Amino acid sequence: LHMPDVNSVDLITALRLQHPRLPLILLTTLGDQERRRVANELPQSIVIYKPVKPSYLLDAMMSLLGKGDVAAPARSGTLAAPVNVPHRPWMRILLAEDNAVNQQVALRMLQRLGYRADMAANGLEVLEALNRQPYDVVLMDVQMPELDGLEASRQIRQRWPEAHKPWIIAMTANALRGDRERCLEAGMNDYVSKPIQLAQLSEVINRALPDAEEPTPPANAAADALPVLDITVLEQLCEELGDGDPAIVLELLELFLRDSRQLVQALQTAHAQNNTNDLVRAVHTLKSTSASIGAQALASHCQEIEHLSRTNRLHHPEQAIARLVDAYNQAVVALEAAQARYSA
């Protein structure tokens, strides 16, 4: 949905004039609000957020081709279901569940609603996850080993300031009289009983943070705190795309190192020429590719510049671009080291 020198909405319109029933899978980033809104109104289409996971792409294809568990081709959202799909896919969700089957069921339901979620297997892992990064919503199983959901919720309410406390949704299979009250007394905000239904899950998530808006990108301090290279991203690509063969990772690294140099040069030229459109286009593409190969700090700097440029709030562009270039140089060093490691 974001390509250089192409208006994607016009392109889709032209395609549909020639092929009215052509199924479309549309790739976009979370920040591309306007294009995503237009795309969501198209019949026979599904929107997927980048970086794309293989399972999401497979589900989208199966759904559109009528071979999945969706009766009719999805009209909007990511694998839209017969519920009101929320328009806040940016929400950070942590799923706390110790049962493997329940984990997969909940993750698939969240995926159908357009969300991605991180996993925790018990209350201790929930607290560790919240120490690493903030979450907007925690789907909290009540019965978990080591530290159950009730005690984990109590500790969250005690340890985190009000502005940083997540919205906690209890999940329990007991459904006994008084369960809801015990959950609320422990500091949980809402309650859903198992087995969870898709419409029920959509409803409780819609009630979470009702006035929340999409957050602005993290400040530079937050970007600097991110890893230069998350090696687990490369490892996952190696397993999912190459069945353990590092050749695919080496190919992707070579492509990134080649194309990213051109993108950095392009954004520097755009800044020198005071060309905001070209600047946004270059940092947007660099952000996407950086995230795809695990260069998290670089992706965060790109996201900051893109957001501030789009909202006319990039007041110190020279400093911002200098920080981005520094992050890029650090990423190159780390990626070249990974290249050597995968080549060995």
Rosetta blueprint (number, residue, H / E / L):
1 L L
2 H L
3 M E
4 P L
5 D L
6 V E
7 N L
8 S H
9 V H
10 D H
11 L H
12 I H
13 T H
14 A H
15 L H
16 R H
17 L H
18 Q H
19 H L
20 P L
21 R L
22 L L
23 P L
24 L E
25 I E
26 L E
27 L E
28 T E
29 T L
30 L L
31 G L
32 D L
33 Q H
34 E H
35 R H
36 R H
37 R H
38 V H
39 A H
40 N H
41 E L
42 L L
43 P L
44 Q L
45 S E
46 I E
47 V E
48 I E
49 Y E
50 K L
51 P L
52 V L
53 K L
54 P H
55 S H
56 Y H
57 L H
58 L H
59 D H
60 A H
61 M H
62 M H
63 S H
64 L H
65 L L
66 G L
67 K L
68 G L
69 D L
70 V L
71 A L
72 A L
73 P L
74 A L
75 R L
76 S L
77 G L
78 T L
79 L L
80 A L
81 A L
82 P L
83 V L
84 N L
85 V L
86 P L
87 H L
88 R L
89 P L
90 W L
91 M L
92 R L
93 I E
94 L E
95 L E
96 A E
97 E L
98 D L
99 N L
100 A H
101 V H
102 N H
103 Q H
104 Q H
105 V H
106 A H
107 L H
108 R H
109 M H
110 L H
111 Q H
112 R H
113 L L
114 G L
115 Y L
116 R L
117 A E
118 D E
119 M E
120 A E
121 A L
122 N L
123 G H
124 L H
125 E H
126 V H
127 L H
128 E H
129 A H
130 L H
131 N H
132 R H
133 Q L
134 P L
135 Y L
136 D L
137 V E
138 V E
139 L E
140 M E
141 D E
142 V L
143 Q L
144 M L
145 P L
146 E L
147 L L
148 D L
149 G H
150 L H
151 E H
152 A H
153 S H
154 R H
155 Q H
156 I H
157 R H
158 Q H
159 R H
160 W L
161 P L
162 E H
163 A H
164 H H
165 K L
166 P L
167 W E
168 I E
169 I E
170 A E
171 M E
172 T E
173 A L
174 N L
175 A L
176 L L
177 R L
178 G L
179 D H
180 R H
181 E H
182 R H
183 C H
184 L H
185 E H
186 A L
187 G L
188 M L
189 N L
190 D E
191 Y E
192 V E
193 S E
194 K L
195 P L
196 I L
197 Q L
198 L H
199 A H
200 Q H
201 L H
202 S H
203 E H
204 V H
205 I H
206 N H
207 R H
208 A L
209 L L
210 P L
211 D L
212 A L
213 E L
214 E L
215 P L
216 T L
217 P L
218 P L
219 A L
220 N H
221 A H
222 A H
223 A H
224 D H
225 A H
226 L L
227 P L
228 V L
229 L L
230 D L
231 I H
232 T H
233 V H
234 L H
235 E H
236 Q H
237 L H
238 C H
239 E H
240 E H
241 L H
242 G H
243 D L
244 G L
245 D L
246 P L
247 A H
248 I H
249 V H
250 L H
251 E H
252 L H
253 L H
254 E H
255 L H
256 F H
257 L H
258 R H
259 D H
260 S H
261 R H
262 Q H
263 L H
264 V H
265 Q H
266 A H
267 L H
268 Q H
269 T H
270 A H
271 H H
272 A H
273 Q L
274 N L
275 N L
276 T H
277 N H
278 D H
279 L H
280 V H
281 R H
282 A H
283 V H
284 H H
285 T H
286 L H
287 K H
288 S H
289 T H
290 S H
291 A H
292 S H
293 I L
294 G L
295 A L
296 Q H
297 A H
298 L H
299 A H
300 S H
301 H H
302 C H
303 Q H
304 E H
305 I H
306 E H
307 H H
308 L H
309 S H
310 R H
311 T L
312 N L
313 R L
314 L L
315 H L
316 H L
317 P H
318 E H
319 Q H
320 A H
321 I H
322 A H
323 R H
324 L H
325 V H
326 D H
327 A H
328 Y H
329 N H
330 Q H
331 A H
332 V H
333 V H
334 A H
335 L H
336 E H
337 A H
338 A H
339 Q H
340 A H
341 R H
342 Y H
343 S H
344 A L
